[in-house]
């Protein structure tokens, strides 16, 4: 069992805490620590990215080809996803 010194808010020693070796006496898994750090930093980002929708992209006022007879799929606009 590991002993850790406990300090109060003023910085004076307030006692000791005994830590269980089954939890605190193991080697950390570096891959898991790395993944947690990456996810924590990703959640702190502002996230103000934007994607253009159908009305914001350029082109596409008319029908690209006629409805029947071309052998291609129906298409209403060049901007459709």
Secondary structure, 3 states (H helix, E strand, C coil): CEEEEEECCCCCEEEEEEECHHHHCCCCCHHHHHHHHHHHHHHCCCCCCCCCCCCCCCCCCCCCCCCCCCCCCCCCCCCCC
